Amino acid sequence: MTAIPTNALTNDSFSSEDASSLYGVEAWGHGYFSVGSSGTIEVTPTDDLARHIDLFQLVNGLQARGIHTPVLLRFSDLLASRLHELRSVFDDAIAEHKYQGQYACVYPIKVNQQRFLCEEIRDLGAGLGYGFEAGSKPELLAVLGLTEGHDDMPIVCNGFKDDEYVETVILATKLGRHIIPVVEQFVELERVIRFAKQYSVRPRIGVRFKPGSRGAGRWESSGGMRSKFGLPVSELLKAIERLRDEDMLDCLRLVHFHVGSQICDIRQLKSAISEIGHTYVELRRLGAVNLDTVDIGGGLGVDYDGSQSSSASSVNYTVREYAADVVYRLMTACDDAKQPHPRIISESGRAIASYSSVLIVDVLGRSEFQADPDLDWVQKTLQAEEKRGEETPQPVLDLLNAFNALDTHEPLECYHDAIQAREETMSLFGMGYMSLPTRAVAERLFWAIGQRVIAFADADPDGALADQIGDLREQLCDIYFLNFSLFQSLPDSWAIDQLFPICPIHRLDERPTRRGILADITCDSDGKISRFCSTEGDEFKSSLELHELNEGEPYYLGIFLVGAYQEVLGDLHNLFGDTHAVHVSIDDDGSWSIGEVVEGDSVRDVLGYLQFNPGEIKKAIRRDMERAVREGRMPIEEGRAMLSFYDDGLDGYTYLE
């Protein structure tokens, strides 16, 4: 019989421009990512459009060097572009508004603490006047080590602070570092005063207050009066008096607030900046005349889905608009109060790091719901059951009739009949009135009907049928199995439903003919991605357009904008460790070169993280092997091979190779 249309899209002519539109590459790529004329994803990390890197060629080059997927690609030049863009937009806003203060960004290393990336930010940021933010004692120690020889690099210290944390800050001040402890709780101010006196230091002190303004989106609760950190206004005034009593009010140099990560709506930001501007001028009016810096915290968002909206995975403003609003509103508050314009510090880690990393994964295989019911098989199966005395139940006959009626009746009517019949077959099987082969026939018929209805919906010009079939497309789409761990490499996708742009990195001049969701290789049912960036005005789509898998050919997907948080939040679910990480630079002639290669975790590494001793495990296996040899269950050659296999496995990649 003729093959039935699958969940496929029609396979007519398809161009790179079509692929860019389908996957929204131009929308979320920010000019850094695009679809090239050869049907591959290209990375353009600088303003020179002639210099770009073909991701597919890069992955093939890494494979030839023995660096296998999954692999995280870090683009040093793209990181530099983000740092320079942030500097440029603030410099332009400062010049345009004749603002008298300066701007600096401090990179919060919690965003991504990988040493090589932090060192790149240090080296790139040194000439831009940038610095670091530390949110814990370990992060502070790391930052102090990173910034050796960079005494003028600003270091902002946030987070809970015990005696050891504060004492370290004061000692770093004596070393000559430009370091500012931010008081989050009143007790921390007492610690700062105590250690400052003990070591005869006049420290730079910052205070964080709880703003009345809140951000918008997923992290809006991190701002406002119920926020975790910061002093309420009453305690802020108490801190002023405490410093005055200790003759240390001149040490107050910075006021800080934070209204949430990934601020998606510019209106919330405008309100918050006005509030901190007025707080700054009021503190100066109350005697803090050396107060010269406003830290506006993080929050500069990333347009993950390319919708340029106020949805949680997007932003409705540009980086340039963000800078202009910050500068203008602070300037207005200061000019109205006749106070000097402060230095502006932002902690824009997400905006700096997100674009610079791309995770490349290979597809291992695919599971699909078959669209062809194979009517010959259906007939033979039902006949065999009848010979066993099993009469074909009416719901199965109804499914067969619904399938045969699809070409002459309304598809939606046939689909509704199929749903009813399927529910009845499940009830019959659950009560023991239907055999397993008959149930298999019913399921195969329902899948085929569903796939045909989806094909009709795809061909429907006004989209009415698609709106009426609900989640059928999601129920019957393929499952593509990817060689990675969601929990290790993309934890925000699992934990908070964060959307990340995902698309094939090659074959983009070929129309994708399948739809699927993505599953990782962990044994957890949550290890899947079933929400994807939408270019059609929806918040997300429930399946991704993908290609048929060609026998013997690799199929690679890129997961983009993963440079912030994903590496440092990952866990060892199923003992899948860190992936390989490769630092890539683009040369003057447009070719790419590899800098640092950070090899991913071996099995030995991840066992050690959890206090397993591979040597002791090997001894246990050797004892088992010797026992099997003595009892004649295993030849000595096989025992030796097993121990050798175990050694190779310990030193191998935790992912499939």
NUTIKE-705599 format. One record per residue (C-alpha): chain; x, y, z. Coordinates in steps of 0.001 Angstrom, whole numbers, plus 524288, in hexadecimal, padded with zeros to 5 digits. Example, Ala and Ser with C-alpha at 12.3 -4.5 7.8 and 13.67 -1.06 7.14 Angstrom:
<nodes>
A,8300C,7EE6C,81E78
A,83566,7FBDC,81BE4
</nodes>
This chain:
<nodes>
A,80000,80000,80000
A,8044B,80E39,7FE97
A,80C6D,8138A,809C1
A,804D8,81C44,812EF
A,809C9,82A12,815A3
A,81134,82A71,8226B
A,81275,8355C,82C1F
A,81AD1,83B25,8217C
A,81A7A,84881,81B55
A,81954,84924,80C96
A,826B3,8479F,8066A
A,8268F,8522E,7FC01
A,83182,85BC5,7F919
A,83825,86115,80532
A,842B4,86B68,8069C
A,84BDE,87048,81113
A,842F8,87C14,812A6
A,83781,872E7,81528
A,83F75,86BDD,81F98
A,84326,878A9,8261B
A,834D6,87C63,826CD
A,83058,86EEF,82B49
A,839E3,86E31,836AD
A,839F4,87CD1,83984
A,848BB,87D90,8381A
A,848DC,88BB7,833D4
A,83FD2,88F63,83F18
A,84789,8893E,84A4F
A,854EB,888FD,843DB
A,85788,89780,8466E
A,85FE5,897C3,83A2D
A,86947,88DC7,83FDE
A,8627F,881CD,83A2A
A,85CD1,88011,82C9A
A,859B5,875C1,8226A
A,863F9,87586,817C8
A,861BE,8731F,8095F
A,866F1,8653F,80ABF
A,85C2C,861E1,81484
A,86479,86250,820CD
A,86458,86B06,82CBB
A,86ED3,87574,82C3F
A,87458,87D0D,837B3
A,87863,88B25,8353A
A,87E95,88F71,84205
A,88340,89CEE,83DAC
A,87E2B,8A855,83598
A,885AB,8A32E,829CD
A,87B16,89B92,8229F
A,88538,89553,819BC
A,88B3B,88E1B,8253E
A,8828E,88328,829B1
A,883AE,8752F,82E76
A,87C0B,869ED,8289E
A,87760,861F8,8344E
A,87612,85556,82C9E
A,883EC,8566F,8275E
A,888B6,859A9,834FC
A,8824E,84D97,83AE1
A,887F1,84513,8301C
A,8954D,84AF5,832D9
A,893FA,847CD,84144
A,88FDC,839D4,83E21
A,89C23,8384F,835F7
A,8A3F4,83C99,841E3
A,89D64,83283,84A77
A,89462,83C44,8514E
A,886ED,83643,850AC
A,8794C,83B48,85331
A,8732D,83F42,85BF8
A,87C24,84AF3,85C3B
A,87AA1,858BF,86153
A,88040,86315,8584E
A,8848A,86FE5,85E65
A,8870F,87B03,854EB
A,89105,88452,85AA4
A,88EBF,88EBD,8504F
A,88031,88E7F,852C9
A,88294,89065,86148
A,88B16,89C1A,85DE2
A,8805A,8A18C,8552E
A,87691,8A0FC,8604E
A,87FD7,8A7DC,869A3
A,882C2,8B27E,85FB5
A,87472,8B435,85C23
A,870DF,8B6A7,86A4D
A,87BF0,8C081,86B8C
A,877FF,8C717,85EDD
A,86988,8C8EF,861C0
A,86C36,8CECD,86F23
A,876DC,8D7AC,869BA
A,86D74,8DC45,85F2F
A,8629C,8DEC6,8690C
A,86BF9,8E60C,8720F
A,8709B,8EE90,866BF
A,862F1,8F10D,8618A
A,85D6B,8F56E,86EA7
A,869FB,8FC54,87306
A,86A37,8F3AB,87EF6
A,8758D,8F6C8,887F6
A,877B8,8E95F,88DDF
A,87E63,8DD4B,88858
A,879D7,8CF68,885F9
A,87F90,8C248,889BF
A,87A7E,8B470,8891E
A,87E10,8AA38,8933B
A,87C9A,89C3E,88EA2
A,875BF,893A2,898D2
A,87D8F,8871D,8982C
A,871CB,87F41,89D09
A,86CE6,88076,88F01
A,877F5,877C3,88A65
A,883B4,87559,89311
A,88BA5,86D84,88946
A,8998E,87242,88AD5
A,89CE2,873EC,87C86
A,890B6,87C04,87A10
A,8932D,8847D,8861F
A,8A130,886AD,881D9
A,89C8B,88AE5,87467
A,8930A,8948B,87A91
A,89DF4,899B0,88348
A,8A73A,89BB4,877F0
A,89CDA,8A1AC,86F2A
A,896A6,8A9BD,879EA
A,8A326,8AF8C,87F57
A,8A3E9,8B96F,87459
A,89580,8BC9E,8758B
A,895B3,8BFE1,88404
A,88DF9,8B3BF,88784
A,88F03,8AB43,8939B
A,888EC,89FDE,89AD0
A,87DF5,89D22,8A456
A,87F57,89285,8AE9B
A,873A7,88D10,8B5CB
A,87A39,883DD,8BF75
A,8870E,8814D,8C674
A,88BBC,8774E,8BC5C
A,8886C,8809F,8B151
A,88F9B,88BAC,8B826
A,89BDC,88361,8B989
A,89AED,87FA6,8AB30
A,89963,88DF0,8A724
A,8A4EC,89241,8AF68
A,8AD35,88817,8A88B
A,8A811,88C10,89B36
A,8AAE6,89A73,89D20
A,8B913,899BC,8A179
A,8BFF3,8A567,89B8A
A,8B302,8AC52,898E1
A,8B1B8,8B45D,8A545
A,8A90B,8BE79,89EBE
A,89F2A,8B454,89A1D
A,89291,8B657,8A1F1
A,88E15,8AAD5,8AA36
A,88052,8AB32,8AFD4
A,87D9C,8A187,8BAD9
A,86F7F,89D26,8BC73
A,86930,891D9,8C3AA
A,868CD,88DDE,8D1F0
A,87541,891CF,8D908
A,87AC9,88B7C,8E541
A,886E7,88FE8,8EC8B
A,8902C,888C4,8E376
A,889FA,88EA1,8D73B
A,88A8A,89C85,8DCAC
A,89850,89AE6,8E1F7
A,89CDE,8964C,8D498
A,896E6,8A274,8CE5C
A,89DAA,8AB76,8D811
A,8AAC9,8A4C5,8D60D
A,8A902,8A5C1,8C751
A,8A6EA,8B45A,8C938
A,8B41F,8B502,8CFFC
A,8B9EA,8AE0D,8C429
A,8B575,8B9A9,8BC17
A,8A9B3,8B352,8B581
A,89E21,8BB90,8B123
A,894A8,8B32C,8B8D8
A,8872E,8B6C3,8BDF6
A,87FCF,8AE5F,8C7DF
A,87132,8B068,8C617
A,869BB,8B009,8D2ED
A,85DE3,8A72C,8D11E
A,85A26,8A5F9,8DF89
A,85CA0,8AF70,8EA88
A,8652A,8A5AB,8F1D5
A,86E96,8A5E2,8E652
A,870BC,8B45F,8E861
A,87502,8B19A,8F64C
A,87ED1,8A7AB,8F12F
A,88435,8B153,8E74B
A,885E1,8BBAC,8F1CE
A,88C5B,8B213,8FB29
A,8966D,8ACE2,8F180
A,898F3,8BA59,8EBB2
A,89CEE,8BF01,8F93A
A,8A4BF,8B2B0,8FC04
A,8AD05,8B47F,8EFCA
A,8ACB1,8C37A,8EF82
A,8A629,8C3C6,8E22D
A,89CEC,8CDD6,8DC5E
A,89551,8C4A3,8D367
A,88C56,8C7E0,8C83D
A,87EE2,8C393,8CD01
A,872A7,8C0D7,8C547
A,864BB,8BF12,8CA1F
A,859DC,8B7BB,8C389
A,84BFC,8BBF7,8C5F7
A,83F1A,8B560,8C306
A,83860,8BD12,8B84A
A,829C7,8BEA3,8B7C0
A,82AAC,8BC20,8A921
A,82A82,8AE44,8A430
A,82F33,8A891,89797
A,82704,8A0D6,88E1E
A,82775,892C7,889D6
A,82C47,8865B,89022
A,8350E,88CEC,89A4F
A,82CB1,89897,89E11
A,82BEF,893E5,8AC3B
A,83A93,89669,8ADE2
A,8371E,8A4DF,8AEA7
A,82D53,8AC35,8B6E7
A,82B05,8AC85,8C57D
A,82A8C,89DA6,8C6A1
A,83786,89BCD,8BFD6
A,841B1,89331,8C62A
A,84CA3,89D24,8C727
A,84DF7,8AB48,8CADA
A,84A92,8B4E6,8D5A1
A,83CF7,8BA86,8D709
A,83CF7,8C95C,8D67F
A,83C2D,8CA6B,8E55B
A,84882,8C237,8E6F4
A,84F07,8C9CD,8DC09
A,84D38,8D631,8E412
A,851FB,8CEED,8F01A
A,85E4B,8CB15,8E89E
A,860BC,8D95F,8E53C
A,86011,8DD19,8F390
A,868A4,8D19C,8F79C
A,87331,8D5AA,8EE09
A,871FF,8E3CB,8F275
A,873C6,8DF91,900A3
A,88040,8D84E,8FCFB
A,88539,8E3C8,8F4E2
A,884BE,8DAFA,8E8E6
A,879C9,8E121,8E0FA
A,88412,8E58D,8D72B
A,886B7,8D708,8D482
A,87922,8D525,8CEAA
A,87C07,8D526,8C014
A,871B2,8CCCB,8B981
A,8630E,8CA84,8BA05
A,85DFF,8BE1E,8B3D7
A,85130,8B7B1,8B065
A,84C50,8AC68,8A81B
A,83EC8,8AAB3,8A256
A,8404D,89D74,89C07
A,847AB,895B3,891E4
A,842FA,895DF,883B5
A,83A8C,8A20F,884C5
A,8316C,8A024,8794B
A,829BD,8ACEB,879C9
A,830DA,8B9FB,878BB
A,8260E,8C0ED,88065
A,829E1,8BA09,88D03
A,83801,8BDD0,88AEB
A,834B7,8CC28,888DC
A,82D22,8CCD7,8957D
A,837E7,8C5F4,89D14
A,842C9,8CEB5,897CA
A,83B33,8DAD1,89BB1
A,839C4,8D537,8A95C
A,84836,8D26B,8AB33
A,84B8E,8DFC7,8A592
A,84342,8E689,8AFD6
A,848E7,8DDB2,8BA67
A,856A6,8E195,8B64C
A,853D9,8F021,8B71D
A,84CDD,8EE91,8C43B
A,85873,8E750,8CA1E
A,8617A,8F22A,8C5B2
A,85832,8FC3C,8CB71
A,858EC,8F4DE,8D869
A,8679E,8F67A,8D8DF
A,86D5C,8EB72,8D0A5
A,8748A,8F54E,8C834
A,87ED6,8EB85,8C38F
A,87443,8E2BD,8BDF5
A,877F6,8E29A,8AF8F
A,87364,8D597,8A9C6
A,86639,8CF9C,8A6A4
A,8660D,8C0EB,8A447
A,859A6,8BDA1,89CB9
A,85BF1,8AF02,89E2D
A,858EF,8A4FF,893CA
A,84CB7,8A36F,88BC3
A,850E0,8A724,87E01
A,84996,89C7E,876C2
A,84BFD,893E5,86AF6
A,8422B,891AC,86015
A,8429A,882D4,86049
A,836CA,880A9,8578F
A,838A7,88C4B,84E78
A,82AD9,89175,850AF
A,82F56,89EC2,855E4
A,82420,89E13,85F94
A,82210,89E9E,86E40
A,820F3,88FCC,86F40
A,829AA,888F5,8792B
A,832F8,8843C,86E87
A,83436,89139,867A4
A,83610,89FE5,869A1
A,82E81,8AB3A,863B3
A,83A50,8B43C,8630F
A,847F1,8B4DD,85D52
A,854E1,8B62A,86469
A,855DA,8C403,85F3D
A,84867,8C78E,8648F
A,84C1D,8C18E,871A4
A,85853,8C9F3,872B2
A,8514B,8D64B,86E6B
A,8468A,8D48F,8788C
A,8502D,8D1E5,8838D
A,85863,8DDD7,8806F
A,84CF5,8E70D,87E15
A,84547,8E380,88A4C
A,850FD,8E41A,8935E
A,854F0,8F118,88D76
A,8473F,8F696,88F0F
A,84698,8F2DF,89D77
A,853FA,8F8E7,89FF9
A,8518D,9056B,89861
A,8449D,907B7,89F3B
A,84B87,906A2,8AC65
A,857C4,90DCF,8A7C4
A,8605E,9020F,8AB24
A,86C10,8FD05,8A341
A,869F1,8F209,899A1
A,86EC3,8E514,89F58
A,876FA,8DAA4,89915
A,86DE9,8CFF8,893FB
A,870F4,8C1A7,89656
A,868F1,8B68F,8909C
A,86A14,8A809,8932B
A,86600,8A3B7,88590
A,86B2C,895D6,8859F
A,86053,88F49,87DF2
A,8611F,8994D,87301
A,86FE6,897AD,8724B
A,8712A,888EC,8728E
A,864E3,8830B,86C8B
A,867FC,884C4,85E28
A,8760C,8803D,85F10
A,87356,8719C,860D9
A,86C99,867AC,8582E
A,86A3F,85981,85BD3
A,86B4D,8500B,85069
A,864E5,842C2,85201
A,8636B,83741,848E0
A,856D0,82FEA,84682
A,857B0,82188,849F8
A,84ADA,81D1D,84447
A,83C61,81F65,8435A
A,82FD9,81970,8486A
A,823A9,81BEF,84065
A,81558,818B8,83FBB
A,8135F,81198,83306
A,80A5B,8185E,82982
A,807B1,80C8B,82106
A,7FED7,802D4,8281E
A,802D4,7F806,81E84
A,7F519,7F37C,81B9A
A,7F9FD,7E610,8174C
A,7FFD6,7E426,824E7
A,7F35A,7E957,82B2D
A,7EB0E,7DFAC,82398
A,7F3E5,7D40E,82668
A,7F49D,7D759,834E0
A,7E5E9,7D86E,83666
A,7E3C4,7CBDA,82EB9
A,7ED86,7C4C3,83761
A,7E66F,7C98A,84379
A,7D95A,7C52C,83E07
A,7DEDA,7B77F,83BEE
A,7E26D,7B7AF,84A62
A,7D43F,7BAD7,84D6B
A,7D672,7C979,84F82
A,7CBD6,7D146,848B8
A,7D049,7DE92,843C3
A,7CACB,7E8C8,84D37
A,7C22E,7F376,84795
A,7CB73,7FE9F,84B8E
A,7D629,7F880,84329
A,7CCD0,7F7BA,837AA
A,7C955,805FA,83A31
A,7D7BB,809A3,8395D
A,7D916,8025D,82C96
A,7CD17,80952,82727
A,7D236,8168A,82BA9
A,7DF16,81422,824BF
A,7D887,81008,8180D
A,7CF6F,81BEA,8189C
A,7DA36,82610,81996
A,7DA83,828C6,80AFA
A,7CBD7,82AC3,809D5
A,7C7AD,8307A,816F8
A,7CB97,83C15,81F33
A,7D8C7,838F7,825A8
A,7D45B,83EDB,8328E
A,7C85A,83616,832E6
A,7D0B9,82A11,83063
A,7DA31,82E5C,83AF3
A,7CF5A,82FE8,844FC
A,7CA37,82258,8417F
A,7D7FE,81D01,8432C
A,7D987,8231B,8509C
A,7CCE4,81D0D,85543
A,7D05D,80FC7,84FAD
A,7DDF1,81022,855AB
A,7D893,81318,86332
A,7CF39,807AC,861F4
A,7DA0F,7FE62,85DC1
A,7E240,80234,86991
A,7D6B7,7FF8F,8727F
A,7D475,7F23A,86C5E
A,7E2C4,7EE8E,86DB0
A,7E324,7F32D,87BC2
A,7D795,7EA59,87F0E
A,7DD9D,7DE97,8782E
A,7D455,7DE86,86C82
A,7DE77,7E144,86210
A,7EACA,7D9E7,85E59
A,7F824,7E054,85D58
A,7F928,7DE51,84E71
A,7EBD3,7E4B5,84CAD
A,7F00F,7F020,8550E
A,7FC35,7F177,84C84
A,7F360,7F286,84097
A,7EB28,7FD01,84737
A,7F71C,80514,84AD9
A,7FCF6,803E9,83D40
A,7F03E,80878,83716
A,7EF01,813F2,84079
A,7FCFB,8185A,83DB1
A,7FA79,817D2,82F1C
A,7EDE4,81FA2,83051
A,7F4A0,829B2,838B9
A,7FFF6,82B2F,82F47
A,7F6A0,82CCA,823DB
A,7EEE6,8371F,82B3E
A,7FB89,83E6F,82E43
A,7FEF6,83E15,81FCF
A,7F195,843C5,81C8E
A,7F3AC,84E4F,826DF
A,800D3,851E9,820EC
A,7FA59,8537C,813B0
A,7EF0F,85B8E,8191D
A,7F182,8699A,81471
A,7E9E6,87080,81F35
A,7EF15,8680F,82A5C
A,7E192,86520,82FC7
A,7E3BD,85671,83067
A,7F0B0,8582F,83789
A,7E9B4,85FF6,84211
A,7DFA5,8552B,843E9
A,7E86F,84949,84567
A,7EE35,84DE3,8524E
A,7FAB5,84712,85679
A,7F9D1,83C43,84C53
A,80623,84100,845A6
A,80DA9,84035,8526B
A,8081D,832B0,8557B
A,80C42,82CF0,8487D
A,818D1,8341B,84562
A,825AD,82CDA,844AC
A,82F64,82BB9,84FC4
A,83D64,82ECB,84BD0
A,8476C,82968,85557
A,85306,83254,857CC
A,86056,82EBC,85D24
A,8604E,837BA,868F2
A,85A9F,8397E,8768F
A,8507E,8441D,8783B
A,85363,844A0,886C6
A,861E9,846CE,884A1
A,8621B,84FE0,878E4
A,854C6,85687,87893
A,84F74,85670,88679
A,84730,862C8,884FA
A,83F52,85C1E,87A52
A,83B71,851A6,88412
A,83A75,859C6,89076
A,833BC,86655,88C25
A,82F21,8637C,87E32
A,8390F,86CF7,87890
A,83876,86D42,869C4
A,84520,86C4B,86234
A,84633,86D96,85369
A,84864,8602B,84D59
A,84A1B,85C9E,83F16
A,85219,853BD,83637
A,85F68,85956,832C8
A,85F4A,85370,82515
A,855C5,84EE7,81A7A
A,84EE1,85BFE,81BA1
A,84D86,85D00,80CE8
A,844F2,850D6,80DE4
A,83717,851C8,812FD
A,83577,84A85,81FEA
A,82B11,84021,81E05
A,8290A,83B91,82BF8
A,8248C,84173,838BD
A,829D1,83CBF,8459C
A,82CFE,83F0D,853BD
A,83AAD,83CD8,858EB
A,83EB2,832E8,86333
A,84BCB,83168,869EB
A,8528F,8249F,86D8E
A,84FA9,824FA,87C18
A,845FF,81B38,8818F
A,83D24,82612,88691
A,83031,828DF,87FF3
A,83280,83767,88248
A,83EA2,836D9,879E4
A,837F3,83C86,86DF9
A,83553,8496D,86726
A,82762,84B84,86281
A,826D6,85A6A,86247
A,82D5C,861B5,8572D
A,82EAE,86FCE,852EA
A,82374,8740F,84A48
A,823E0,87DF4,83F4B
A,81527,87E39,83D9C
A,81136,886A6,84927
A,80EFF,87B22,85242
A,8164D,87A6C,85F0E
A,81C54,86D9C,85AAF
A,819E9,8623C,85184
A,818E7,85438,8561C
A,82142,84DB7,84BAB
A,82D01,8511E,8435B
A,82E59,84FD2,834AF
A,838F4,845BD,831DB
A,83E89,83DD3,826A4
A,83E04,82F80,82368
A,849DF,8283A,8287A
A,85276,82339,81D83
A,858CF,81609,81F7F
A,86718,8176C,8232E
A,866DC,8264D,823A0
A,867C0,82E81,83008
A,85D07,83823,83335
A,860D8,84367,83C16
A,85887,84D06,8438F
A,85D48,859AB,8498F
A,857EC,85EBC,8566F
A,85AF2,86D30,856E5
A,85C64,8780E,86119
A,860BF,86E90,86BBB
A,86C73,87630,870D9
A,86586,87B0A,87D20
A,86308,87215,888C0
A,8618D,86530,88154
A,86F73,86041,88384
A,86FDF,86381,891E2
A,86227,85EE3,89579
A,86355,85163,88F69
A,8630F,84507,897A0
A,867E3,83716,89635
A,85AEF,83068,89354
A,85E57,82285,88EE2
A,86CA3,8269C,890B5
A,86D0D,82E13,883F0
A,877A2,83842,88612
A,87C19,844D4,87FC1
A,87D09,844A7,870FE
A,8894E,84831,8698B
A,88ADB,856F1,8687E
A,8926A,85D06,85D55
A,89669,86B59,85C63
A,895AA,86FD7,84E43
A,89B24,87C54,84852
A,899C0,881F4,83AC3
A,8A617,8860E,833A7
A,8A819,891FC,82B15
A,8A641,889FA,81EBF
A,8993C,884AB,823A0
A,89E3B,87733,82736
A,89C27,871D4,834D4
A,8A610,86D20,83E94
A,8A504,8659E,84B3F
A,8AA49,86B44,857D0
A,8A7A3,86430,86478
A,8A1C2,85698,86419
A,89BE5,852BD,87123
A,8996A,84437,8708D
A,88C8F,83F9A,8761C
A,88B84,83729,88220
A,88FD7,82910,8815D
A,888A5,81E54,8888C
A,893E9,81E25,8923B
A,891D0,82CC5,894B5
A,88348,82BEB,897B7
A,884FE,81FFA,8A061
A,88F1F,82785,8A813
A,885DA,83314,8A9B8
A,87CB9,82A05,8B121
A,88769,823BB,8B968
A,887D4,816ED,8B1E2
A,8958D,81154,8B130
A,897A2,80BBD,8A377
A,8A359,803FA,8A85B
A,89B4F,7FD4F,8B2DC
A,8907E,7FA79,8A918
A,89A80,7F451,89FFC
A,89F77,7EBCA,8AB0A
A,8918C,7E731,8ADA0
A,88FA8,7E3E0,89F3C
A,89CC0,7DCBF,89F07
A,89889,7D492,8AABC
A,88BC9,7D13E,8A3B6
A,8936A,7CDD8,89765
A,89CD2,7C4EE,89EA2
A,89162,7BE08,8A510
A,88ACB,7BC10,897D2
A,89791,7B69E,89233
A,89949,7AD2C,89D95
A,88B59,7A84A,89C11
A,88CF0,7A66E,88D72
A,882D1,7B09E,88999
A,88C7B,7B987,88296
A,8991B,7B6A7,87B26
A,8A4E1,7BE67,87FDE
A,8A5AF,7C576,872B7
A,897DD,7CAC0,8745A
A,89B1C,7CEEB,8823B
A,8A6DB,7D699,87D9A
A,89EBB,7DCC1,872C9
A,89489,7E0CD,87CAE
A,89E8B,7E79F,8854F
A,8A454,7EE5D,8797C
A,896B1,7F295,8753F
A,8944D,7F7EE,882E3
A,8A0CA,7FFFE,8827D
A,89D33,80581,87526
A,88F8B,808B6,879F6
A,894AE,8101E,885CB
A,89CF1,818F0,87D44
A,89273,81AC2,872E3
A,88888,825B2,870B5
A,87C03,8247B,878A3
A,87427,8268F,86C1A
A,872A0,81D50,860A8
A,87E17,81D35,85740
</nodes>
